[in-house]
Amino acid sequence: MRTTVGIIGGGPAGLLLARLLHRAGIACVVLESRTRAYAEGRQRAGMLEQGTVDALRAAGAADRLDVEGMVHHGIELRFDRERHHLDFPALTGGRTVTIYAQTEIVKDLIALQLADGPPLLFEAEALAVEQPQSEAPVVRFRHEGRQRTLRCVWVAGCDGSHGVARNAFPAASGRTYAHDYPYSWLGVTAEVPPSCDELIYARHARGFALHSMRSPQVSRFYLQVPRGTSLRDWSDERIWDELAARFAVDADWTLRRGPITARSVTEMRSLVHEPMRHGRLVLAGDAAHIVPPTGAKGLNLAVSDVRLLARAFTELHAHGSARLLDGYSDLCLRRVWQATRFSYDMTRMLHAQPDGDAFDYRMQLARLRRITASRHAAAELAANYTGLPLSP
């Protein structure tokens, strides 16, 4: 097989890149190692910055999003049994965020790709990227029981943190910066209408809690738990009781309970790989960077990478200019590091620190009080949460 851009990974980053390239007349092939059912069922974040919504519209993939997406005008911070609303439009000059599950984004993009798009191969496991510094890199992959090759002009690694793309970078050509957090998130999905109109971020002495939603009938919750926690230790009753305790406020508010349909434990870490390009191989999304989900930046960072990468390939294809491709890594990393900083700050401010003391707790409360009492501090959080501008 031959193509212009070989895309490894059929998640949101790879699929969106394929759609944008297809609309620009650039040939590509997408290799996804899992089945279609698995790809469409992977539970991930669902908070979209306006730039992400705009990118999906530009790809012709926002028909359902525009109907079913839930626009949010802020978030609620809870601590010391108090509730504080941050009004994003008032703080940012009109910007909002939208709740629309990543599973639905993937379903929309896959349907478009299969109906009108370049090849998308499921159960096509990428084995290696060869000759990335040559003018004709090759992706070796296994599909339908045999090994095959995809000869490309460029390779886009959108295959996550455990994929082959980043491993194709020689050790001497880059560096990975990583930080592991000493706690995890227990995430549950429940068949119950949300108990709130917008996301709730709660700081409690026993740990952080987040109330989100997937639809008007389905809620999503997260609890801070010790690293290494087993799901066997958490019954439905214990989960609901702990959520109720961490969300408790001195006001007329009740947490709705319902059947829990899915649960998982996710370890928290930050990771950035520099650079994001090696020869004709470029990285996007989780292949290049991971952030803790507290700031809701993972999916949005992947989309901002892809938007810039699609523009760079289009500029090369239409005008023969490699200016944007040559600057791709540096431009992306500026935004990546700001999002990494914001996610780190949000995580440290809202999570109980296992090795912390009373001083740490009071410092967290001081940060929260600063945000809820100062328009300047609240505007800084709102600007980062709703999304920093895409680099030129």
C-alpha positions as CSV (number, residue, x, y, z in Angstrom):
1,M,0.0,0.0,0.0
2,R,1.1,3.5,-0.7
3,T,-0.2,6.9,0.5
4,T,0.9,10.4,1.2
5,V,0.2,10.4,5.0
6,G,0.1,7.2,6.9
7,I,-1.9,7.7,10.1
8,I,-1.3,5.2,13.0
9,G,-4.2,5.2,15.4
10,G,-8.0,5.5,14.9
11,G,-8.8,7.5,17.9
12,P,-10.1,11.1,17.8
13,A,-6.7,12.5,16.7
14,G,-6.1,10.1,13.9
15,L,-9.6,10.1,12.6
16,L,-10.0,13.9,12.7
17,L,-6.6,14.3,10.9
18,A,-7.8,11.9,8.2
19,R,-11.0,13.9,7.7
20,L,-9.2,17.2,7.5
21,L,-6.7,15.8,5.0
22,H,-9.4,14.2,2.9
23,R,-11.2,17.5,2.6
24,A,-7.9,19.1,1.5
25,G,-7.4,16.5,-1.2
26,I,-4.5,14.8,0.6
27,A,-4.3,11.0,0.4
28,C,-4.0,9.1,3.7
29,V,-4.6,5.7,5.3
30,V,-5.6,5.1,8.9
31,L,-4.4,2.0,10.8
32,E,-6.3,1.1,14.0
33,S,-5.1,-1.9,16.0
34,R,-8.4,-2.5,17.7
35,T,-11.9,-3.5,16.5
36,R,-14.5,-0.9,15.5
37,A,-16.6,-1.8,18.5
38,Y,-13.6,-1.3,20.9
39,A,-12.7,2.0,19.2
40,E,-16.2,3.3,19.5
41,G,-16.6,2.2,23.2
42,R,-13.4,3.6,24.7
43,Q,-14.5,5.8,27.6
44,R,-12.6,9.1,27.7
45,A,-13.2,12.7,28.5
46,G,-16.1,14.7,27.0
47,M,-15.4,18.4,27.7
48,L,-14.8,20.2,24.4
49,E,-13.2,23.7,24.1
50,Q,-14.6,26.0,21.5
51,G,-11.6,25.3,19.2
52,T,-12.4,21.6,19.3
53,V,-16.0,22.2,18.4
54,D,-14.8,24.5,15.5
55,A,-12.4,21.8,14.3
56,L,-15.2,19.1,14.2
57,R,-17.4,21.5,12.3
58,A,-14.7,22.2,9.8
59,A,-14.4,18.4,9.3
60,G,-18.1,18.1,8.7
61,A,-18.4,16.0,11.8
62,A,-20.6,18.1,14.1
63,D,-24.1,17.4,13.0
64,R,-25.0,15.3,16.1
65,L,-22.7,17.4,18.3
66,D,-24.7,20.6,17.4
67,V,-27.9,18.9,18.4
68,E,-26.9,16.7,21.4
69,G,-23.9,18.7,22.8
70,M,-24.6,20.4,26.1
71,V,-23.1,23.9,26.2
72,H,-21.8,24.9,29.6
73,H,-21.2,28.5,30.7
74,G,-19.0,27.7,33.7
75,I,-18.1,25.3,36.5
76,E,-18.8,25.1,40.2
77,L,-16.1,24.9,42.8
78,R,-16.9,23.3,46.2
79,F,-14.9,23.4,49.3
80,D,-15.5,24.0,53.0
81,R,-19.2,23.0,52.4
82,E,-19.5,26.1,50.1
83,R,-20.4,26.4,46.4
84,H,-18.9,29.0,44.1
85,H,-19.9,29.4,40.4
86,L,-17.4,30.6,37.8
87,D,-19.1,32.4,34.9
88,F,-16.9,31.7,31.9
89,P,-18.6,34.0,29.3
90,A,-18.3,36.9,31.7
91,L,-14.7,36.1,32.5
92,T,-13.5,35.3,29.0
93,G,-15.4,37.6,26.7
94,G,-18.1,35.1,25.8
95,R,-16.3,31.7,25.6
96,T,-18.0,28.5,26.7
97,V,-17.3,24.7,26.7
98,T,-19.5,21.8,25.4
99,I,-20.1,18.4,26.9
100,Y,-20.2,15.7,24.2
101,A,-18.7,12.3,24.9
102,Q,-15.5,11.2,23.2
103,T,-17.2,7.9,22.3
104,E,-19.7,9.9,20.2
105,I,-17.0,11.9,18.5
106,V,-15.3,8.7,17.5
107,K,-18.6,7.1,16.2
108,D,-19.3,10.3,14.1
109,L,-15.8,10.3,12.6
110,I,-15.8,6.6,11.9
111,A,-19.2,6.8,10.2
112,L,-18.0,9.6,7.9
113,Q,-14.7,7.9,7.2
114,L,-16.3,4.7,6.1
115,A,-19.0,6.4,4.1
116,D,-16.8,9.0,2.3
117,G,-13.1,9.0,3.1
118,P,-9.7,7.4,2.8
119,P,-9.1,3.8,3.9
120,L,-9.6,3.0,7.6
121,L,-8.4,-0.5,8.5
122,F,-9.5,-2.0,11.9
123,E,-7.4,-4.7,13.6
124,A,-4.4,-3.4,11.7
125,E,-1.6,-3.5,14.3
126,A,1.3,-1.2,13.5
127,L,4.5,-3.1,14.3
128,A,7.2,-0.5,13.4
129,V,8.0,2.8,11.7
130,E,11.0,2.3,9.5
131,Q,13.3,4.9,7.8
132,P,11.5,7.9,9.3
133,Q,14.4,10.2,8.2
134,S,14.2,9.1,4.6
135,E,11.9,10.6,2.0
136,A,9.8,7.4,2.0
137,P,9.2,6.1,5.5
138,V,7.4,2.7,5.9
139,V,4.9,1.5,8.4
140,R,5.0,-2.3,8.9
141,F,1.7,-3.7,10.2
142,R,-0.3,-6.9,10.7
143,H,-3.7,-7.2,9.2
144,E,-6.0,-10.2,8.5
145,G,-3.3,-12.6,9.6
146,R,-0.4,-11.4,7.6
147,Q,2.3,-8.7,7.7
148,R,2.0,-5.8,5.3
149,T,3.7,-2.5,4.5
150,L,2.4,1.0,4.1
151,R,4.8,3.2,2.1
152,C,4.3,6.9,2.9
153,V,5.6,10.4,2.3
154,W,4.8,11.2,5.9
155,V,3.8,9.3,9.0
156,A,1.5,10.7,11.7
157,G,1.8,8.9,15.0
158,C,-1.6,9.2,16.7
159,D,-1.3,5.9,18.5
160,G,-1.2,6.9,22.2
161,S,1.4,6.6,24.8
162,H,2.1,2.9,24.3
163,G,2.2,3.0,20.5
164,V,5.1,2.3,18.1
165,A,5.4,5.9,16.8
166,R,7.2,7.4,19.7
167,N,9.4,4.4,20.0
168,A,10.6,5.1,16.5
169,F,12.4,8.2,17.8
170,P,16.1,7.4,18.4
171,A,17.0,7.8,22.1
172,A,19.5,10.6,21.2
173,S,16.9,12.6,19.2
174,G,14.5,13.6,22.1
175,R,13.6,13.5,25.7
176,T,10.5,12.5,27.7
177,Y,9.5,14.5,30.8
178,A,7.2,12.7,33.1
179,H,5.6,13.1,36.5
180,D,3.5,10.5,38.4
181,Y,0.9,11.5,40.9
182,P,0.5,9.5,44.1
183,Y,-3.3,8.9,43.6
184,S,-5.7,7.7,41.0
185,W,-9.3,8.4,39.8
186,L,-12.1,6.0,40.3
187,G,-14.5,6.8,37.5
188,V,-18.1,5.6,37.3
189,T,-20.9,6.0,34.8
190,A,-24.5,5.9,36.2
191,E,-27.9,5.8,34.6
192,V,-29.2,8.8,36.5
193,P,-29.9,12.4,35.4
194,P,-27.2,14.8,36.6
195,S,-27.6,16.5,39.9
196,C,-26.2,19.7,38.5
197,D,-26.4,22.0,35.5
198,E,-22.6,22.3,35.1
199,L,-19.5,20.4,36.3
200,I,-18.7,20.3,40.0
201,Y,-15.1,20.3,41.2
202,A,-15.1,19.5,44.9
203,R,-12.1,19.7,47.3
204,H,-12.7,17.7,50.5
205,A,-10.3,16.6,53.2
206,R,-10.8,13.0,52.2
207,G,-10.0,13.8,48.5
208,F,-11.2,15.3,45.3
209,A,-14.5,14.5,43.6
210,L,-15.9,15.5,40.2
211,H,-19.5,15.5,39.0
212,S,-19.8,15.4,35.2
213,M,-22.4,14.1,32.7
214,R,-22.6,12.3,29.4
215,S,-26.2,13.2,28.5
216,P,-29.4,14.5,30.3
217,Q,-30.0,10.9,31.4
218,V,-26.4,9.7,32.1
219,S,-24.0,11.0,34.8
220,R,-20.3,10.5,35.2
221,F,-18.4,10.8,38.5
222,Y,-14.8,10.6,39.6
223,L,-13.3,10.0,43.1
224,Q,-9.7,10.5,44.2
225,V,-8.5,7.1,45.5
226,P,-5.0,5.9,46.5
227,R,-2.7,4.7,43.8
228,G,-3.1,0.9,43.3
229,T,-6.8,0.9,44.4
230,S,-8.8,-2.2,43.4
231,L,-12.4,-1.9,42.1
232,R,-13.2,-4.9,44.4
233,D,-12.8,-2.5,47.4
234,W,-15.6,-0.2,46.2
235,S,-19.2,-1.4,46.3
236,D,-21.9,0.7,44.7
237,E,-23.1,1.8,48.2
238,R,-19.6,2.9,49.2
239,I,-19.2,4.9,46.0
240,W,-22.5,6.8,46.4
241,D,-21.8,7.5,50.1
242,E,-18.4,8.8,49.4
243,L,-19.6,11.0,46.5
244,A,-22.4,12.4,48.7
245,A,-19.9,13.2,51.5
246,R,-17.4,15.0,49.2
247,F,-20.0,17.0,47.4
248,A,-21.9,18.0,50.6
249,V,-22.7,21.7,51.1
250,D,-24.6,23.9,53.5
251,A,-27.4,24.4,51.0
252,D,-30.5,22.7,49.6
253,W,-28.8,20.2,47.3
254,T,-29.1,16.4,47.0
255,L,-27.0,13.9,45.0
256,R,-29.2,11.7,42.8
257,R,-28.3,8.0,42.9
258,G,-28.9,5.4,40.2
259,P,-27.5,2.1,38.7
260,I,-23.8,2.2,38.1
261,T,-23.1,0.8,34.6
262,A,-19.4,1.2,34.2
263,R,-16.4,1.8,36.5
264,S,-12.6,2.0,36.1
265,V,-9.5,3.2,37.9
266,T,-7.1,5.5,36.1
267,E,-3.6,6.4,37.3
268,M,-2.7,10.1,37.1
269,R,0.4,11.3,35.3
270,S,1.9,14.1,33.2
271,L,4.2,13.4,30.2
272,V,5.6,15.5,27.5
273,H,7.9,14.2,24.7
274,E,10.2,16.7,22.9
275,P,10.4,17.1,20.0
276,M,7.2,16.0,18.3
277,R,8.8,15.5,14.9
278,H,11.7,13.2,13.7
279,G,12.3,13.4,10.0
280,R,9.1,12.5,8.2
281,L,7.5,11.2,11.4
282,V,5.3,13.5,13.5
283,L,3.4,12.8,16.7
284,A,0.0,14.1,17.8
285,G,-2.1,13.6,20.9
286,D,-1.3,11.1,23.6
287,A,1.6,9.8,21.6
288,A,3.4,13.1,22.4
289,H,1.8,14.2,25.7
290,I,-0.4,13.1,28.6
291,V,-2.0,15.3,31.2
292,P,-4.1,14.4,34.3
293,P,-7.8,14.8,33.5
294,T,-8.4,17.4,36.1
295,G,-8.1,20.3,33.6
296,A,-10.0,18.4,30.8
297,K,-7.1,19.1,28.4
298,G,-6.2,15.7,26.9
299,L,-8.7,15.5,24.0
300,N,-8.5,19.2,23.4
301,L,-4.7,19.1,23.1
302,A,-4.9,16.3,20.6
303,V,-7.3,18.3,18.5
304,S,-5.2,21.4,18.6
305,D,-2.2,19.3,17.4
306,V,-4.2,17.9,14.6
307,R,-5.6,21.2,13.5
308,L,-2.1,22.6,13.2
309,L,-0.8,19.5,11.5
310,A,-3.5,19.5,8.9
311,R,-2.8,23.1,8.1
312,A,0.9,22.3,7.8
313,F,0.2,19.4,5.4
314,T,-2.2,21.5,3.4
315,E,0.3,24.3,3.1
316,L,2.9,21.9,1.8
317,H,0.4,20.2,-0.6
318,A,-1.1,23.4,-2.0
319,H,1.9,25.8,-2.0
320,G,5.0,23.6,-1.5
321,S,5.9,25.4,1.7
322,A,7.2,23.4,4.7
323,R,7.2,26.4,7.0
324,L,4.4,25.2,9.2
325,L,5.7,21.6,9.2
326,D,9.2,22.8,10.2
327,G,7.7,24.8,13.1
328,Y,5.1,22.2,14.1
329,S,6.8,20.8,17.1
330,D,7.8,24.1,18.7
331,L,4.3,25.6,18.1
332,C,2.5,22.6,19.6
333,L,4.8,22.4,22.6
334,R,4.2,26.0,23.6
335,R,0.5,25.1,24.1
336,V,1.2,21.7,25.5
337,W,3.4,23.0,28.3
338,Q,0.8,25.6,29.2
339,A,-1.9,23.0,29.4
340,T,0.4,20.7,31.4
341,R,1.1,23.5,33.9
342,F,-2.6,24.3,34.2
343,S,-3.5,20.6,34.7
344,Y,-0.8,20.2,37.3
345,D,-2.0,23.3,39.2
346,M,-5.6,22.2,39.1
347,T,-4.6,18.8,40.3
348,R,-2.4,20.0,43.2
349,M,-5.1,22.6,44.3
350,L,-8.0,20.1,44.4
351,H,-6.5,16.8,45.5
352,A,-5.7,15.7,49.0
353,Q,-1.9,15.1,49.1
354,P,-1.0,11.7,50.7
355,D,2.1,13.1,52.2
356,G,0.6,16.5,53.0
357,D,-0.1,18.2,56.3
358,A,-2.3,20.9,57.7
359,F,-0.2,23.5,56.1
360,D,-0.7,22.0,52.6
361,Y,-4.5,21.9,53.2
362,R,-4.6,25.5,54.2
363,M,-2.6,26.5,51.2
364,Q,-5.1,24.7,48.9
365,L,-7.9,26.6,50.6
366,A,-6.1,29.8,50.1
367,R,-5.7,29.2,46.4
368,L,-9.4,28.4,46.1
369,R,-10.4,31.5,48.1
370,R,-8.2,33.6,45.8
371,I,-10.0,32.3,42.7
372,T,-13.4,32.8,44.1
373,A,-12.7,36.2,45.5
374,S,-10.6,37.8,42.7
375,R,-11.9,38.4,39.2
376,H,-8.3,38.4,37.9
377,A,-7.6,34.9,39.4
378,A,-10.9,33.6,38.2
379,A,-10.4,34.9,34.7
380,E,-7.0,33.2,34.5
381,L,-8.5,29.8,35.4
382,A,-11.4,30.4,33.0
383,A,-9.1,31.4,30.1
384,N,-7.1,28.2,30.5
385,Y,-10.1,26.0,31.0
386,T,-12.0,27.2,27.9
387,G,-8.8,26.9,25.8
388,L,-5.8,29.0,24.9
389,P,-5.6,30.4,21.3
390,L,-4.2,28.0,18.7
391,S,-0.7,29.0,17.7
392,P,-0.4,30.6,14.2
